[in-house]
Amino acid sequence: MDCILVTGAASGIGAASARLFQAMCRSGWLSPPALNRWAMGWLSRE
């Protein structure tokens, strides 16, 4: 599921961030596809 995948990526940033991303994803504030694109872009800069 996208929310789980994104939360896993966010956990690399920190537990607090992971919970925040998961909460935003679950609330639908951010769409999973858009969030996945952002996460992939962030990870590719590492």
BELHU-V992943 format. One record per backbone hydrogen bond with DSSP energy under -0.5 kcal/mol. CO is the residue of the C=O (numbers start at 1). NH is the residue of the N-H. E is the energy in kcal/mol with one decimal. If there is no record, write none. Layout:
co->CO nh->NH e->E
co->CO nh->NH e->E
This chain:
co->1 nh->5 e->-2.2
co->2 nh->6 e->-2.9
co->3 nh->7 e->-2.4
co->4 nh->8 e->-2.3
co->5 nh->9 e->-1.9
co->6 nh->10 e->-2.7
co->7 nh->11 e->-1.7
co->9 nh->12 e->-1.2
co->10 nh->13 e->-1.9
co->10 nh->14 e->-1.6
co->14 nh->18 e->-2.4
co->15 nh->19 e->-2.3
co->16 nh->20 e->-2.1
co->17 nh->21 e->-3.0
co->18 nh->22 e->-2.5
co->19 nh->23 e->-2.4
co->20 nh->24 e->-2.5
co->21 nh->25 e->-2.6
co->22 nh->26 e->-2.7
co->23 nh->27 e->-2.0
co->24 nh->28 e->-0.7
co->24 nh->29 e->-1.5
co->24 nh->30 e->-1.1
co->25 nh->28 e->-0.9
co->31 nh->35 e->-2.5
co->32 nh->36 e->-2.8
co->33 nh->37 e->-2.1
co->34 nh->38 e->-2.1
co->35 nh->39 e->-2.8
co->36 nh->40 e->-2.8
co->37 nh->41 e->-2.2
co->38 nh->42 e->-2.4
co->39 nh->43 e->-2.8
co->40 nh->44 e->-2.0
co->41 nh->45 e->-0.7
co->42 nh->45 e->-0.8
co->43 nh->46 e->-1.0
